Amino acid sequence: MAICIFKWTESHLIYTKSEEIPSENDFFNQIIYSTGNRRMSQR
């Protein structure tokens, strides 16, 4: 659980840092979106 949160925050930091790069933005956007979906479906 903690590792999952750490990985999410890590990718979120990279995501916010590389806002000027659209391709990276989309990439991390998809990761955050898919992980969020997975968390929702587990409930």
N, C-alpha and C positions, 0 to 999 in steps of 0.2 A: 504493500500500500504506500509506504513512505517513498519507495523507489519510484513508483508511478507518479506521485505528486512531484518529486524532484525532477523527473524527466519532463513532466508537463511544464513546470516553471522554467526549466532550462530552455526548452524549445520556445516557450513564450518570450523569454528574454531575447533570444536570437530573432524571433519573429518581430518584436518591437524595434530591435536594433536595425534590422535590414528592411525597414519600411519602404525605403526608396527603391528597393529591388522588387518589381512586381512578381517575378517568377518565384522568388523565395517566399514572398508574401502568400501567394496562392498555395505553395507547398505546405507551409506551416499552418495556413488556414485550414487546409484539408485535414491535417493531422489533428488539430484541436477539434475540428468539427466531428471527425470520425471517433475520437476518443470520447467526446461528449455524448455522441449517439450511443456508444457502447455502454457508457455509464448509465444512461437513461434506460436502455433496454434490459439491463441487469435487474432493475428494480422490480 
